[in-house]
Amino acid sequence: MDHKADDIPISEARANITDVIASVRLLRRCVFLLRRDKPQAAIVPIELGELIRQVGGPDVAAAILSGHVKPADA
């Protein structure tokens, strides 16, 4: 698991959006937004977002990356 990742409730992110964005931008963190402890979305550094866009979107990026990641139960 990426040690530069944070999970926070959507309500907390909404209340502190400026700090959340600063954390992503300055500390290069990925922030996962949770609703009822389940991930709903992620806020990622702009460079990652641009790469996702360049390869054709999130589905294409996920397909590319899935070949480079070990299964969680391995």
C-alpha positions in Angstrom: 0.0 0.0 0.0 1.2 3.5 -0.8 2.3 5.2 2.5 1.6 8.6 0.9 -2.1 8.0 0.9 -4.8 9.3 3.2 -8.4 8.1 3.7 -10.8 10.8 4.9 -14.5 11.1 5.0 -16.1 13.2 2.3 -17.6 15.5 4.9 -14.2 16.1 6.5 -12.7 16.8 3.0 -15.5 19.3 2.2 -14.9 21.1 5.5 -11.1 21.3 4.9 -10.9 21.4 1.1 -8.1 24.0 1.0 -5.9 21.9 3.3 -6.7 18.7 1.4 -5.7 20.3 -1.9 -2.5 21.7 -0.3 -1.6 18.2 1.0 -2.1 16.7 -2.4 -0.2 19.4 -4.2 2.6 20.1 -1.8 3.1 16.7 -0.1 2.2 14.7 -3.3 -0.4 12.6 -1.4 -3.3 10.7 -2.8 -6.4 11.4 -0.7 -9.2 8.8 -0.9 -12.6 10.1 -0.1 -14.8 7.8 2.0 -18.5 7.5 2.5 -19.5 5.1 5.3 -15.9 3.8 5.3 -16.0 2.9 1.6 -13.8 4.7 -1.0 -15.8 6.8 -3.4 -13.2 8.9 -5.2 -9.6 10.1 -5.0 -7.8 13.4 -5.2 -4.5 12.9 -6.9 -1.5 15.2 -7.8 -2.0 17.0 -11.0 0.9 15.1 -12.7 -0.9 11.8 -12.2 -4.2 13.3 -13.4 -2.5 14.6 -16.5 -1.0 11.2 -17.2 -4.4 9.5 -16.8 -5.8 11.9 -19.3 -2.9 11.4 -21.8 -3.3 7.6 -21.9 -7.0 7.9 -22.6 -8.8 8.1 -19.2 -9.1 6.2 -16.0 -10.2 2.9 -17.5 -7.2 2.8 -19.9 -4.8 3.8 -17.1 -6.2 1.1 -14.8 -5.8 -1.5 -17.5 -2.1 -0.4 -18.0 -1.3 -0.4 -14.3 -3.1 -3.7 -13.5 -0.4 -5.5 -15.4 2.3 -4.0 -13.1 0.7 -4.6 -9.7 0.9 -7.7 -7.6 -2.4 -9.0 -6.4 -3.1 -8.0 -2.8 -3.3 -11.6 -1.6 0.0 -12.6 -3.2 
